[in-house]
Amino acid sequence: MRLSFWELPPSEGGETADHEPMEPFHYLADRLRCEAVSLDAVAERFGTPTYVYSRAAILGNYRRLSTSLGRIPSLICYSVKANSHLCILRLLREAGAGFDVVSGGELARAVRVGADPGRIVFSGVGKTVAEIDAGLAAGILMFNVESAGELDLLESRARALGKRADFAVRVNPDVVAETHPYISTGQIVHKFGVPKEEAAELYRRAARSEWLRARGAACHIGSQILEVEPFLKALDEILGVAQALKSTDVEVEFLDLGGGYGIRYAAEQPLALDRLVEGIAARLQGTSFRLIVEPGRAIVGDAGALLARVLFVKRNQQKNFIVVDAGMNDLMRPTLYGSYHEIVPVERRSREKLTVDVVGPICETGDFLAQDREMGDVAPGNLLAILTVGAYGYVLASNYNTRPRPAEVMVDGEKAELIRPRERLDDLMADEVA
């Protein structure tokens, strides 16, 4: 199996016989486990499809990032959109994380787990009146403003509620980052942020209002980015904006660099975190700015697997199909992005290798989890694990074809806890009028 995004410290991830840190998902006696729990036991107890998360991996990933940033005045705001389960949010809040939210619903989740509002950043290009009011009422750290119209709305709602609004302008740095076009966000052709010239005018306008206070300069260039240089170019842009503001007597405290740190799904070389931190530290040395980062995938991505059971094996003159009980409604990423997820058997055996498509039960040709993948032959009833699905897995799940969403399970050492039961058909129809 491939190495995780970063290795877990032994105290969190356990140790192998060679005293090397153990991956969250690993084989022992040819049975796939999450930490110390056998995944076939999870399937027997909770059914399939089921998302399974490793508590140790989530905490290990967060602590690795926190330790790396230790010499830089910084705040880690976990990107809630990556995986918004309350159990995961509570775990990260207890570990010291703040939160980056992009909707009123995500804000409500962060508040529900006791997050410090002063460690919440509200991003997103289309905030509503109700969402802005909720952020103001909560007293969040700042809104990342993405347009002149949003700044006007923020000012009017702050005046109406009698609460000053803290904000940063999200600058679109026009930086090219090598990633899927759907998750690239830092170029002028994208809907996010404003050009730095327009940002300067927004700060000047806000300085004339008693209801607005500039707290930072922000950017976010995309997701699953594997190269260091685009992040540093983006930082140079917002650092330049922040330094230029000083000449207009506008002082900001925070530089919000966003998230997007790439992890390994297949054979990628993951982001060189240490080199990124070195570049950030060199640029911020001697300044008074505090850094905000908004990782999501890098914290939870490799901490999750999706368990699925083989229903049928189909063969024709051109293709072999493994039909499983998880589909694009459960895991959208392969269909949406053409993304790769390693798929492995829960029980490892010596099998004949076949080139197969792993497909789900949804009535769409685009319903696949893998295409033209070399895998060991399987039989109906066998269990498979789709790996590295802790980010953008369950949160993108739907009820298409009137299929209940999967169960979710958190593993902590030898304990597996059901943290969300499988939806029932009655749940799906409860609010409908016949």
C-alpha positions in Angstrom: 0.0 0.0 0.0 1.1 3.6 -0.7 2.5 5.8 2.1 0.1 8.3 3.7 0.4 12.0 3.1 2.7 12.2 6.1 3.8 9.5 8.6 2.0 9.5 11.9 4.0 9.8 15.1 4.3 6.4 16.9 2.2 7.6 19.8 -0.7 8.3 17.6 -0.5 5.8 14.8 0.9 2.7 16.6 4.1 0.9 15.6 4.9 -2.1 13.5 7.3 -4.8 14.6 10.1 -2.8 13.1 9.1 0.2 15.2 8.1 2.2 12.2 4.9 4.4 12.3 1.9 2.4 11.2 -0.4 3.6 8.4 -4.0 4.1 9.5 -5.2 1.4 7.0 -2.9 -1.6 7.0 -2.9 -5.4 6.7 -2.4 -7.7 9.6 -2.6 -11.5 8.9 -3.9 -10.6 5.4 -6.9 -8.7 6.9 -7.2 -5.0 6.3 -7.5 -2.9 9.5 -8.1 0.6 10.5 -5.8 1.1 13.4 -6.5 -2.1 15.5 -10.0 -2.8 14.1 -10.6 -5.4 11.3 -12.6 -3.9 8.5 -14.5 -7.1 7.9 -15.7 -6.8 11.5 -16.8 -3.2 10.8 -18.8 -4.4 7.7 -20.4 -7.2 9.7 -21.5 -4.9 12.4 -22.5 -1.8 10.5 -23.1 -3.1 6.9 -22.0 -1.5 3.7 -21.4 0.9 2.2 -19.8 2.6 5.3 -17.2 5.3 5.7 -14.5 4.5 8.2 -12.2 7.1 9.8 -9.0 6.9 11.8 -8.9 9.2 14.8 -5.2 8.7 15.1 -4.6 9.8 11.5 -6.7 12.9 11.8 -4.9 14.0 15.0 -1.5 13.0 13.6 -2.0 15.0 10.4 -3.2 18.1 12.4 -0.3 17.9 14.8 2.3 17.5 12.1 1.0 20.7 10.5 0.8 22.5 13.8 4.4 21.5 14.7 5.7 22.5 11.3 4.2 26.0 11.7 5.3 26.3 15.3 7.9 29.0 14.6 5.5 31.2 12.7 2.7 33.2 14.5 -0.2 31.3 12.9 -3.7 30.0 13.2 -4.9 26.8 11.6 -8.5 27.0 10.5 -9.7 23.6 9.4 -11.6 23.8 6.1 -15.0 22.4 7.2 -16.1 21.7 3.7 -13.6 18.8 3.4 -15.5 16.8 6.1 -18.0 18.5 8.3 -19.0 15.7 10.7 -19.5 17.0 14.2 -17.3 14.3 15.7 -14.3 15.4 13.5 -14.9 19.1 14.2 -15.0 18.4 17.9 -11.8 16.4 17.7 -10.0 19.2 15.9 -11.4 21.9 18.1 -10.1 20.0 21.1 -6.7 19.8 19.4 -6.6 23.6 19.0 -7.9 24.2 15.5 -10.0 27.1 14.3 -12.4 26.7 11.4 -12.8 28.0 7.9 -16.5 28.0 6.9 -18.2 28.7 3.6 -21.9 28.6 4.6 -24.3 29.3 7.4 -24.7 25.6 7.9 -20.9 25.1 8.4 -20.9 28.0 10.8 -23.7 26.4 12.8 -21.7 23.1 12.9 -18.6 24.9 14.2 -20.7 26.7 16.9 -22.4 23.4 17.8 -19.0 21.8 18.8 -18.0 24.8 20.9 -15.6 26.5 18.5 -14.2 29.8 19.6 -15.9 32.4 17.3 -12.6 34.4 17.4 -11.0 31.5 15.5 -13.6 31.2 12.7 -13.1 32.7 9.2 -16.1 32.9 6.9 -15.1 32.5 3.3 -17.3 32.0 0.2 -18.3 34.0 -2.9 -22.1 34.1 -2.3 -22.9 34.9 1.3 -26.5 35.7 2.1 -28.0 38.3 4.5 -28.9 35.5 6.9 -25.3 34.1 6.8 -23.7 37.5 7.3 -26.1 38.1 10.2 -25.2 34.8 11.7 -21.5 35.5 11.5 -21.9 38.9 13.0 -24.1 37.6 15.8 -21.5 34.9 16.6 -18.6 37.4 16.6 -16.4 35.6 14.2 -12.8 36.5 13.6 -13.4 37.9 10.1 -15.3 37.6 6.8 -13.2 37.0 3.7 -14.9 39.5 1.3 -15.0 38.5 -2.4 -16.6 41.5 -4.1 -17.6 45.1 -3.8 -21.2 44.1 -3.5 -20.5 41.8 -0.6 -18.5 44.6 1.2 -21.6 46.9 0.8 -23.9 44.2 2.2 -21.5 43.5 5.1 -21.5 47.2 6.0 -25.3 47.5 5.8 -25.9 44.4 8.0 -23.3 45.6 10.5 -25.0 49.0 10.8 -28.4 47.3 11.1 -27.2 45.0 13.9 -25.0 47.6 15.6 -22.0 45.3 15.3 -18.7 46.2 13.6 -17.7 43.7 11.0 -14.1 42.5 10.8 -13.0 41.5 7.3 -10.3 40.6 4.9 -10.5 41.1 1.1 -9.9 37.9 -0.8 -7.3 38.8 -3.5 -7.3 36.9 -6.7 -3.5 36.6 -7.2 -3.8 35.3 -10.8 -1.5 32.4 -9.9 -1.5 29.2 -12.0 -1.6 26.1 -9.9 -1.4 22.6 -11.4 -4.6 20.9 -10.4 -8.0 19.9 -11.7 -9.7 22.9 -13.4 -12.8 22.5 -11.2 -10.7 23.1 -8.0 -8.4 25.8 -9.3 -9.5 29.1 -7.8 -6.6 31.6 -8.1 -6.8 33.0 -11.6 -8.7 36.0 -13.1 -11.0 33.7 -15.1 -12.3 32.2 -11.8 -15.2 33.5 -9.9 -13.3 33.9 -6.6 -11.8 37.1 -5.1 -10.9 40.4 -6.7 -7.8 41.7 -8.5 -5.3 43.4 -6.1 -6.0 46.8 -7.7 -9.7 46.5 -6.9 -8.8 45.2 -3.4 -6.9 48.4 -2.6 -10.0 50.4 -3.4 -12.2 48.2 -1.2 -9.9 48.7 1.7 -9.9 52.5 1.1 -13.7 52.5 1.0 -14.0 50.4 4.2 -11.6 52.8 6.0 -14.3 55.5 5.7 -16.9 53.4 7.5 -17.3 53.1 11.2 -18.9 49.7 10.7 -16.1 48.0 9.0 -12.6 47.1 10.2 -9.9 45.5 8.0 -8.2 42.6 9.8 -6.4 40.9 7.0 -5.6 40.1 3.4 -6.6 36.7 2.0 -6.3 34.4 -1.0 -6.9 30.8 -1.9 -5.6 29.4 -5.1 -7.1 26.0 -5.3 -7.1 22.4 -3.9 -4.9 19.4 -4.2 -1.8 21.5 -5.2 1.4 19.6 -5.1 4.0 22.3 -5.8 5.3 24.9 -3.3 5.9 27.8 -5.7 2.2 28.7 -6.4 1.6 29.1 -2.6 4.7 31.4 -2.2 3.7 33.5 -5.3 0.3 33.9 -3.8 1.7 34.9 -0.4 3.9 37.5 -2.2 0.8 39.0 -3.7 -1.2 39.4 -0.5 1.9 40.4 1.5 2.4 43.2 -1.1 -1.2 44.3 -0.7 -0.9 44.3 3.1 2.4 46.3 3.0 0.9 48.8 0.6 -2.0 49.4 2.9 0.3 50.8 5.5 0.9 53.9 3.3 -2.8 54.6 3.5 -2.9 54.2 7.3 -4.7 50.8 7.1 -3.0 48.2 9.3 -4.0 44.5 8.9 -2.9 41.7 11.2 -3.6 38.5 9.3 -2.4 37.1 6.0 -4.8 34.3 5.1 -3.1 31.9 2.6 -6.0 29.5 2.3 -5.5 25.8 2.0 -5.2 23.3 -0.9 -2.2 21.2 0.3 -2.0 18.2 -2.0 -1.8 14.7 -0.7 -0.9 11.3 -2.3 -3.8 9.4 -3.9 -1.7 7.3 -6.3 1.9 7.9 -7.2 1.9 11.7 -6.7 4.7 13.3 -4.7 2.8 15.1 -1.9 3.4 18.7 -1.1 6.8 19.4 0.5 5.4 20.9 3.7 8.7 21.7 5.3 9.9 23.6 2.2 6.6 25.6 2.1 7.0 26.5 5.7 10.6 27.6 5.2 9.5 29.9 2.3 6.7 31.4 4.4 8.9 32.0 7.4 11.5 33.8 5.2 8.9 36.1 3.8 7.3 36.9 7.2 10.5 37.3 9.1 10.7 40.8 10.6 7.0 41.6 10.0 4.2 41.7 12.5 1.8 39.7 10.4 0.1 36.5 11.6 -0.5 33.7 9.2 -3.8 31.9 8.7 -3.9 28.6 6.8 -7.1 26.6 5.9 -6.2 22.9 5.3 -8.9 20.3 4.9 -7.9 17.4 2.7 -4.4 17.4 4.2 -5.9 16.7 7.7 -8.7 14.2 6.9 -8.0 12.9 3.3 -6.0 9.8 4.1 -7.9 9.2 7.3 -10.9 7.7 5.6 -11.9 4.6 3.7 -15.2 3.6 2.1 -16.2 -0.1 2.6 -18.2 -1.7 -0.2 -19.3 -5.2 -0.9 -19.1 -6.9 -4.3 -22.6 -7.6 -5.7 -21.7 -9.1 -9.1 -18.8 -9.7 -11.5 -19.7 -9.1 -15.2 -17.6 -9.9 -18.2 -18.1 -9.2 -21.9 -15.9 -9.3 -25.0 -14.2 -6.0 -24.1 -14.6 -5.3 -20.4 -14.6 -6.8 -16.9 -16.9 -5.1 -14.4 -17.0 -5.4 -10.6 -20.3 -4.2 -9.4 -20.3 -3.0 -5.8 -23.0 -1.6 -3.5 -21.3 1.9 -3.3 -21.8 4.3 -6.2 -21.3 7.8 -7.4 -24.0 8.9 -4.9 -21.7 7.7 -2.1 -18.4 8.9 -3.6 -18.7 11.5 -6.3 -15.0 12.3 -6.8 -14.1 9.7 -9.5 -17.2 10.8 -11.6 -16.8 14.5 -10.9 -13.1 14.9 -11.2 -11.9 11.6 -12.8 -10.0 11.2 -9.5 -8.0 8.1 -8.5 -8.6 6.2 -5.3 -6.8 3.1 -4.5 -9.1 0.1 -4.1 -8.0 -2.9 -2.2 -9.5 -6.1 -0.9 -10.4 -6.3 2.8 -9.2 -10.0 2.8 -5.9 -10.2 0.9 -5.4 -13.3 -1.2 -3.2 -14.4 -4.1 -5.5 -13.9 -7.0 -5.3 -13.7 -10.8 -4.9 -10.1 -11.9 -7.6 -8.6 -14.1 -8.2 -5.2 -15.7 -11.6 -4.1 -14.5 -14.0 -1.2 -14.0 -15.3 -0.9 -10.5 -18.8 0.4 -10.8 -21.8 1.1 -8.6 -25.6 0.5 -8.8 -26.6 3.9 -10.1 -28.3 4.2 -13.5 -25.6 6.3 -15.1 -22.7 5.3 -17.3 -20.6 7.8 -15.2 -21.2 5.7 -12.1 -17.7 4.3 -11.5 -15.2 4.2 -8.7 -12.3 3.1 -11.0 -11.8 2.5 -14.7 -9.3 0.1 -16.4 -7.8 -0.7 -13.0 -5.6 -3.8 -12.6 -7.0 -5.7 -9.5 -7.1 -9.2 -8.2 -10.2 -11.2 -9.2 -13.0 -11.0 -6.7 -16.3 -12.8 -6.1 -19.7 -11.6 -5.0 -19.8 -11.1 -1.3 -16.1 -10.0 -1.1 -15.4 -6.7 0.6 -13.4 -3.9 -0.9 -12.0 -0.7 0.6 -11.8 2.5 -1.4 -9.0 4.5 0.2 -8.2 8.2 0.8 -11.8 9.3 1.0 -11.8 11.2 4.3 -12.1 14.5 2.4 -14.8 15.3 -0.1 -16.4 11.9 0.4 -19.5 11.8 2.6 -19.9 15.6 2.3 -20.6 15.2 -1.5 -22.8 12.2 -1.1 -26.4 12.4 -2.3 -29.7 10.4 -2.3 -29.7 10.0 -6.1 -31.9 7.0 -7.2 -33.5 7.3 -3.7 -30.5 5.6 -2.1 -29.8 6.2 1.6 -26.4 7.7 2.4 -23.8 5.4 4.1 -23.1 5.0 7.7 -20.0 6.6 9.2 -17.7 5.0 11.8 -14.8 6.4 13.8 -12.1 4.1 14.9 -10.0 4.8 18.0 -7.5 2.1 18.6 -9.4 -1.1 19.2 -12.8 0.7 19.3 -15.2 1.4 16.4 -18.0 3.8 17.1 -21.0 4.5 14.9 -21.0 8.3 14.5 -23.8 8.5 11.9 -26.2 5.7 11.3 -27.1 4.7 7.8 -30.1 6.7 6.4 -33.4 4.8 6.1 -35.8 5.1 3.3 -38.3 6.6 5.8 -35.8 9.4 6.5 -35.6 10.3 2.8 -39.4 10.6 2.5 -40.2 12.0 5.9 -40.7 15.6 4.8 -42.4 15.0 1.4 -46.1 15.6 0.8 -47.7 12.8 -1.2 
